C-alpha cells in the first residue's frame, strides 16, 4: 500500500490532534484529583492511571482505523 504525501499529512495532523486532546484530558483529570503525581501514594497513582486508561480508551476508539 502506497501512502500519498497528502495522506501522510492527514495522518500526522490526526496524531497531533489526538496527542493534544490527550494532554488536555490528562491535565484536567490531574487537576480534578487535587494532587500532583509525586504527592500521590502508590495506591492513588495506580487508581488514577487505571481511570485515565479506562476513560481514554473509550474516547480513543472512535479514532482507530482498521
Protein Blocks (a to p, Z undefined) as FASTA:
>chain_A
ZZdfklmmmmmmmmmmmmmmmmmmmmmmmmmnopafklpcfklmmmmmmmmmmmmmmmmm
mmpcZZ
